[in-house]
């Protein structure tokens, strides 16, 4: 493997990890802001999404309308 290819792969990997971290922080912020706006308890679950506490149970934010 050439030196340039190895450097390119390392840079690509670092950019991918940085992108995932920034995306996760952004999604957590949106979830937290939703809780602030609606005065509800929220939490962000990795691989699941934004969860909202409704009637004592944690429900996905997107499925909240079906429950209400």
RAPE-V864884 format. One line per field, one symbol per residue. psi: psi as a letter, one per 20 degrees, with the letter a starting at -180 (. if undefined). Layout:
# RAPE-V864884
psi = ???
This chain:
# RAPE-V864884
psi = prgggggghggggghggggggggggghggggghghggilqpqqppqigbpqpopkiqpqqhhjhhhh.
